[in-house]
């Protein structure tokens, strides 16, 4: 890729002022001129862009290709990375931008820029946007570049990032990144997290032969290759095997310059492992309680939502919640006075250490979980369906992890189940969207007739 001469840049800038439309690939403008042209479209056609999110895409591209963290040349790998991210953003908003001229101008402009700079359509997209520190403020060691520490990349006086939490434990119970609490069947392998930076998959198996109760027996976490920070790393845990290292035997991100921004720490041998991924501001806790695994994560919203096509992102349990047909309403079970472990048929043999009544299960769970929130109720449910007292500890440790990882201490306890929400979206949220739309419509009418 040959750098542009100063005379070439001057010719491109001059052509920019004539506008983008009608020019061939040989007259492709720079990113600055391109966005200036788009700004004119947005001013001329505001109504067409009210639903279209092209302005957000433009803003993200502008941020990615400007500022002190950007190398400053359009002939760098970073520029192609930003263009790919821009292209993905426009594809996500294509449905609502079909009649928007600024959108179509952006699409054609991206194609021309990618062709001019020999950018491949396949490859990495932009990393989470990192704010650079003022000179002299960096506390990073020389072996860990600034880009490999998400939290320390924020200015001292800027707003801190927003963090979210997701957890999975017990029979199994899911707390999503949006604090929905669900009890699910999800037997077999399911994606828990699937974004641009890591994948987490869990496998749930029957607790007892013939039982309908399931719990997490296997966990796989894939940390994707990330710039100069970390190589791709895979962590795998199974029943009775909770390793304190990645699958290749290493305990950090590999041989790259910022490898120590990804580390595994064994807290309790065979029972408790913590993984710190500082380059994406993420903490993961994996436990083995009894024979089964629990999972908890703290992650910035920016990383949570870094998915290529969120509108079509089907299964991503921590983000979407469990499908409606996989959810269980365990409140209805309280109508019965006592349960044994759930069975597929009346003649299926099940060997359970204990048979609990609702009263004895409640008393046992009270010992560890004095507040009768959803963690307490999940504990009771698990004792009644499995007869395994270790599930009491699973609920207890899940709540302890919430206390450590959740950024909003007012949301530690949850009391309202969300098992019956169709489409994995809260009715209250739908009402809010409708009210906002109604208010916007009224405001537009007032503006027109005033």
N, C-alpha and C positions, 0 to 999 in steps of 0.2 A: 504494500500500500504506500504510494508516493505522497509525501506531504505537498500541500498546495503552496505555490509561490505567492509572494505578497501581491504581485500584479494580478494573479488569478483570483485571489481573494477580493481584490478591489473590483474586478469585473463582475464577480458574483454579487457583491453588495450593491453595485449599480443596477444590476438586473433585478435584484430583490425589490427595488423601489417601484418597478413597473408592475409588480404583482406576480403571483404564482400561476394563475390560470393561463393556459395557452402556450406555456413554455414546454420544450422538450426536455429530455433527461440531461442533455448537455448544458442546459441553463439552470440546473438545480440550485436553489438558494441555500444559504446557511441556515442553521436552526433558528437564529435570531430573526432573520427576515421572514422565515416561514411562519413563526408564531405571531409576528406583527401582522401578516396578512390574515391569519386566522382571527386575530382580535378584531379586525375590521368586519369580518363576517358576523362575529358575535354581536357587534354593535348594530349592524344593519338588520339582522334577523333574530331579535331577542325572543320572539314568541316561539320560533321553531326550536330554540335551544333550551326552552324551559324544562323539558323532560329529559333532554339529551345530556349526557354526562361528558361531552367532548371537552368542556372547559376544565374539568378535573384532570383529564388526560393531558391536556396542554400544560396545565400547571405542574404536574408531576414531571413531565419531560423538561420543562424549563428549569425546575429545581435540580434535576439530575445532571443537567449540562451547564450549570453555572455555579458560582460560589467557590470558596477557597479549597474545597476538597476535590474539585474537578481539575484534571490535568491541563485543560485549557486548549486542547487541540481536537479537531473533528476527525483526525486521522489516528485515533487511538482505539484500543479494544473497548474502553469504557463508553465511547460514543456509540458503537454498535450495540453494546449491552443496553444503553438507554433507549435506542431506537426499537429494539426488540420489545422492551417493556412498554414503550409507547404503542407499538402495534398490538400487543396483547390487550392493552387498555381499550383501544378503539374497537377491538373485536367483542369485548365484553359489553360495550354499550351500543352495538350495532342495531339491536332490535328497536331501540327508542330514537335512533338517529337516522332512520332511512331517508327522511325528507330534509335533512339538515345539510345545507351547502358547506358549512364549516367542517362538518364531519367528513364529507366526501373529499374536500380539499385536503384534510389531514391524512386520509387514507392514501390518496395519490401522492401526496408529499412525502410520506414515509417510504413508499415504494421507491420513489426517485432518489431519496437520500441513501437508502440502503444499497441501491444499485451503484450510485456514484462512489460510495465509500467501500464497495465490495463487502458488505456485511451479510453474513449468512443468516437465514431465517431461523436456523436451529442454533441453540447456544444459550448461555445464561442470560437472565434478565436482571434488572437492577436489584441490588441488595437492599435491605431495610435502610431507609434514609438516615444517615448518621450525621449529627451536627458536630462540627469541628470545635475543639476547645481553643480558647484564647491562648496566645503564646505564653509558655511558662506554666500553664495550669495542668498539663498532663502529668498524671501520677503513674503512667504505665511503665513497666520495665522495658528495656530496649529489645527484649525478645518477644514482645507482644505488641504488634502495631496497634495504633489507635482504632483502626477500623475493626479490630478484633475484640473490642470491649464496648458493647452496646450502651451500657449505662453511663460510662465515663465520656461518651461522645457528646453528651448534652451539656450546654452551657450552664454555669452555676445558677444563673438567674432565669433560665427558661423553665417552662413547665415540665415536670418529670413525665416519663412515658406512663401510659395507662396499662396496668397489668390485669390479666384474667387468670382464672383457675379452672381446671377440669380434673375430675377424679373418677375412678372406677374401683369398686370393691364389692365383696359379698356375692350375692346370688343372681346376677350382679346388679348393682345400683350405680347409676351414672349421674354425675353432676356436670352439666355442660358449662362452656365458657360464658354462657349468658345466665347462669345460676338456675337453670331448670333442673329439676330432680326427677329422675325416672327409674323405675325398676323394669328390667328388660329380660327377655329370653335369650336373644342373640347367641344361639348355639352355633359352634363352629368358629371360623375365622372372620373377623370384622375389622375394618379400618377405624382406629380411634382418632388419629390425626393424619392429615395428608395435605401438606402445604409445600411451598417452594424450598423449604429448608430442612424439613424432617418428615419422616413417616413413622407412625406407630400403629402396629397391628396386634390385636389380642385374639387368642383362641380360647373359647369357653367350652368346657366339657361337663357331662353329668357328674354331680357330686357323688352319687351312689349308683351302682348298676340298676338300670331301669327307672331311675328317678328323673323327673322333669326339671328338678332344680339343677342349675348350672353355675359354674364359677370359673374364674380365669386360671387356666393351667399353663399358658404359654404367652410370652410377650416378646415382640421384636421391635426394636427401634433403629431406624436408619437415619444417621446424620449425613446430609448430603455435602459433597465437596463445596467449599466456600472460599473463593478467592485465595489470598495468601494466608488464610487463617487455619483451616482444617482440611484434611483429606476425608473422603467418605469413610464413615465408621459404622459398624453394625454391632448393636448390643442385643443379646438374646438371653432370656431367662425362662426356665421351666420349673415345674413342680420339683422340689427337692434339689434345685440347682439354681442358685442366685449368684452368678459370678461377679467378681469385683474388677472385671476387665472387659474390653471389647472382644469380639469374636476372634480377632487376630492376636490377642494376648496383650495388646497395648492398653495404657491407662490414660492416654491423652489423644490429641487430634492428629498425631503422626509427625512427619518430618518438616512440615511447613513452618514458616517464621512465627506464626501465632498459634502453634499447636497447643500451648497451655491454656488457651481460651476454651478448650473442651477437656474436662477432667472427670474421672470416676473416683468417688471416695466410698470406701466400705465403712459404714457406721456401726453395724453389728454383723458379725460374720454369719453369712448364710441367711440373714433375716432383713437387712436394711441397707440399701445402696442409694447413694445420691449422685446424680450426674449434673454438673454445671456446664452449661453451654453459654459462656459469657458473650460470645460474638453475636448471639441473637437474644441475649438477656433472658435466658430460659433456665429454669431449675426443674429437674425431674426426680421424683422419689419413687423407688420400687421396693416393695416389701414382700416377703413371704410370711404369711400368717397361717399357721397350721400347714396344710398342703397346698394352699392356693396363693395367688399373687394379687397385690393391690397396686394401683397406679395413681400418681398425683403429679400435676404439672403446674408451674407458674410461667406465664408467657405474655409478652407484650401484645396488645391488640393488633399492632402493625404486623407482627409475625403471624398471629392467628389468622388474619384475613389475607395473607399473602398466598392466594390460590389463583391459578391461571384462569379459571372460569367459574367464579363462585355461583353464578346463576344455575350452572349445570353440574355443580359439585354434588353428586348423589349421596354417597355414604361417607360421612366424616362425623362420627358419633359425637365427638366433643363439641363440634360446631353445630351440627344439625339436630342432634338428639337421635334416639332410636326410632325406627319406622313405627308407625302406629300399630301395625299388626304384630310387632314384637314387644309391645309394652304390656305391663301387668298392673292391674289395679289391686294392690294388696290390701287396700282398705276394706274391700268386700269380704276378705277372708276373716275379718274380725267378727263377723256375724256368727261364726262357729265357735264353740266353746273350747275345743281342743283339736289339734291336727297332729298327724304324723308326717313323716317325709312324703312329699308328693310322688306319686307313682304313675306309671303309664297304664297299668292295669291292676285289678284287684289281686291277681295271683302272682304278681312280680315280687320276687324276694328282695327285701331290703334289710340290710343289717345296720341299725342305727344305735349309737351309744346311749342316746337318751330319747325319751318321748316327752315333749313339753306340752303343757296346757298354756293357754294365753296368760294366765296368772303367773305361772312359774317362769315363763319366758320374760314377762315384764319385770319380774323381780330380779332375774339374772342380769338383764340389760341395765337396770337402774344402778347396779353396782358400778358400772363404768361410764354410763351416760345418764346423768341425773336430769338433764333437760329433755322433756318429751318432744323433741323435734323430729325431723325426718330421719336423722341418723339413728335415733333411739327406735323409731318405728321400723326402720330397716333391720336393725338388730333383732327385734322381736320376730319379724317376718322370717328372717333367716334361721333362727332357732326352731321355729315351728315347721319350716319346710325341709330342714336338713338334719336337725337333731345334733348338729356339730357345734360344741361350745366355742370353738375357735372363731366362729363368725362374730361372736361378741367382740373379740379383740380386733377383728377386721374393721368393724364399724367404729370402734374406739380410735384406732390409729388413723382411719380415714378422716375423722374429725380433727385429730391432732395435726394432720398434714394441712387441713384447711386453715387452722389457726396460724400455721407457720407461713403458708403460701398466699392466702387470699389478701388482697390489698385493701379491701373494705371490711373493717372489723364489725360494721353494723350488719353485714350479710353472712356472718358465720353460721348462724342457725337458720334453717329453712323449715317452714311449716306447711306449705301448700304444695301438693303434688301436681305434676303436669303430665300425667300419663294420658289424659284424654284430650290432648290438644291436636286437632287434625292438622296435617301439613306441617307439623313441628313448628308452629308459630302461635304465640299466645293470643287469645281473642282480644285482650286488652290492647295489644300492639296493633291488631287490625283496626280496632276502633280508633286508636290514635291516628293511624294513617288516614282513615276516612275523615276524621275531624279536621286534620291538617289540610286535606284536599278541599274539604268544604269551605274552610276559612280562606284558603287561597283563592277559590272561585269567587267568593263574596268580595274579597279585596279587589280582584280584577274587575268585577262588575262595577264596583264603586268608583274605581279609577277611570273606567271608560265613560261613565255617565256624569261624573263630577266636573 
